[in-house]
Amino acid sequence: MDERILITGAAGVVGTVLRRRLRRPGRVFRLLDIAPQQAPGPDEPVEIITGSVTDPATVAAACDGVDAVVHLGGLGPGSGWADVLAVNVDGTHTVLEAARIAEVDRVLLGSGIDVAGHRAGRESPAGAPARPGTYSGVGNAAVEGLGSMYHSRFGMDVVVLRLGSCAETRPAEDRDGTGAWLSPEDAGRLFDACIRHPAPGYRIVRGVSGGVGGALSPAGTPGTAAAPGAPLDGVVADAERFSTGL
């Protein structure tokens, strides 16, 4: 039987990465975004839905029959409060409620390092308390709280991923590993580990690639910085290695 995964915000940077890197035999993607999406390639097991996470009817239809939801539909730093409230907060509630009604067992919630007030060179361990410095960070704090409530109240498995900036190459300012870069390879491995984990419950994990003396804790290892001398990317599967702590 096919495994069907809904990705919201699928036209964004991380959603586009996951569409390619989460592909497995027997896995079908249902991709939801208000923005235009690339048409499915030959034999690509993809269903495209155009719509907003703020529309309950669209989200309910998207959640119907899926095995897991990867919720990435939200606005980033620089967004105004009204938009963050409507899309990030109310939109996340809409997704979680639709998933609950559809009896989806697992939801992965995309959050961000700004929820803990990350600054380059300062350690920000997984599970650090919220200290947002932007409206989107406040929205992410609400997203994490909603995920916790849906786990506690309804028994849903919810994994929150505090994501760094996902890009093909590590930015020059992050060459020492003290910033907040997430490689596409690590993003794919980390999300796949969170999807496959047998019983994560509710937890917060880091979405940052390891580096030399990294200031951010690797995924699944609260309070621990990346090992000095760790490869910057690719050779060692940072996220996969750290995901054993899930």
JONORDA-V401888 format. One record per helix or strand of 2 or more residues. SS is the DSSP state (2 for helix, 1 for strand). FROM is the first residue (numbers start at 0). TO is the last residue. If there is no record, write none. Layout:
SS & FROM & TO
SS & FROM & TO
This chain:
1 & 2 & 7
2 & 12 & 20
1 & 26 & 32
1 & 45 & 49
2 & 55 & 62
1 & 67 & 70
2 & 80 & 100
1 & 105 & 111
2 & 112 & 115
2 & 134 & 153
1 & 156 & 162
1 & 164 & 165
2 & 171 & 173
1 & 180 & 181
2 & 183 & 195
1 & 201 & 206
1 & 215 & 216
2 & 237 & 244
